[in-house]
Amino acid sequence: MINTVRNAVLTILSKDNRGYVTPEEFNLMAKQAQVDLFEQMFYSYSSAIVKRNARIYNTGHANIPETMEIDIDGFIVNDTLQYNAPTETFFLPGTNPANPTQPTLYKITDMLYNNNIEVEKVNYTKLNSLLNSNFMAPNVTRPIYSLNNDGIKVYPDIIVSGMTINYIRNPKDPKWTYSVLSNGEPLFNQSASDYQDFELPESDFPKIVAKILQYAGLSIRENDVVQLVNQEEMQNNQQKQ
Amino acid sequence: MEYISNYQYYTNNGNIPEDTNWGSYQYLSLKDVVNNFMLFDVGADKLVDNVPRYEVIYHAKRAIQELNYDALKNIKVVDMEVGDNLKFILPADYVNYVRMSILTDGCLTVINENRQANSSNAYLQDNNNDFLFDLDGQIITGQSALDIKRLEQSQYFGPGDYCGSYGWLYDDSWYFRYQLIGFRDDDKDGPTFRINNGVIDFTSGARNRTIVLEYISDGMENGDESLMTVNKMAEEFIYAYISYSILSRKVGIPEYQVKRLRDKKTAMWRNAKIRMSNLHPARIAMRMNNRFQNR
């Protein structure tokens, strides 16, 4: 999809000779656009749930939240947590130096101990009360965790292994890779080792183009482009409401 | 919990102890209760939303306690021989007693609680009757005169069957086995007891006798949540109790919703009590038939 997006962006921009976006600039803007839209996906999902509960959405193909769920589920990763003995915590996904390829964490979905015992997150405001409660103190049949600067702290602290996590990872940075022709023109090269396509669904194509155009318009100081994109975005949002 | 095969039920798959699953079908584990509630009663389109699991577990455990106090028939029984100190330490999971009996020649005889004091704390005093304190400023305690007297008996050498027996001489009268100090009004019906400070203090008639205590616990299984269960007859009450307890504590919940859940909880409570009381028409009919036949 990334090549199509780039072509669309360049076509729109150069139609009126508004300027040229280099591959490096495009990659930066593509990354920013993907992060923005990825973040927006969760807010859209939340408001879609509210609408579904208000019976605005229908069932079957008109069940919009379900479609959004499928998009989000594509980012869920299941992995084992590694214990970091000096800090007595588990590494947050993507922060363990020994595992640099592990995807970074966006949001924790759930955590399991020994594959079948749910480990529940507890906020710091409640943590001490819970730990000191005779009635509700965590134990190996009902462990809890909290997040801190060092990572994931699991209680009771005799748990130092057997932890698995399901989490939503951050999308990988898109990268339009190319080889340079003799005339200096970049030619799209999909087989490059660092090639990375957008990870957002195909249906987000217009939004990605619009976002990149927005950034490009700011970059080349073309107020018309920014205004046009903003107008389109508003129209899109109104249609969805 | 998954359903288990008959082989697993009767023999625990050949493992020891083989009675692990006997009768287990009557019960639902705490884990199942909480999982079911989180699955079917919590969600964006449900009355209860955004509630942490530990909060549900807390209310589920409280509901199990309430059931154990009033509705369930899970009475635990323990027997123990009363020694010379006339004390019986309460079981670790004791909440309240149902009945106390004394075992005599294979027969159980119910004994009564006497609310008059038969044991007490004692504060040590000096010659001026002033209290004595330790270095931390705490008052020093010792064995009370009442306890000493309760345990000390003298030998009777007078006429009658009790000659040579140990007892107490009080107000020119001797009191022996089944006769006690401190409870003179009740001593005719055998030993009595009083529960105080984690122990049961018996009167002298219980010395070296076997006492059977029937009591209720709170179902908390010494804190082991994997062993906590609830009878299926009360399952719906548990869910109603949790829903009501959560929503009644939340802000912004319309009062009519809280009331609706309170009514449901109360109705489920009554249902559970009736179900657990085993009032089946067939059993009532059987009892009535027996009654008429015996006339």
Boltz contact constraints between the chains, C-beta under 6 A:
constraints:
  - contact:
      token1: [A, 49]
      token2: [B, 44]
      max_distance: 6.0
  - contact:
      token1: [A, 53]
      token2: [B, 44]
      max_distance: 6.0
  - contact:
      token1: [A, 53]
      token2: [B, 45]
      max_distance: 6.0
  - contact:
      token1: [A, 120]
      token2: [B, 53]
      max_distance: 6.0
  - contact:
      token1: [A, 120]
      token2: [B, 54]
      max_distance: 6.0
  - contact:
      token1: [A, 136]
      token2: [B, 58]
      max_distance: 6.0
  - contact:
      token1: [A, 141]
      token2: [B, 225]
      max_distance: 6.0
  - contact:
      token1: [A, 141]
      token2: [B, 226]
      max_distance: 6.0
  - contact:
      token1: [A, 142]
      token2: [B, 225]
      max_distance: 6.0
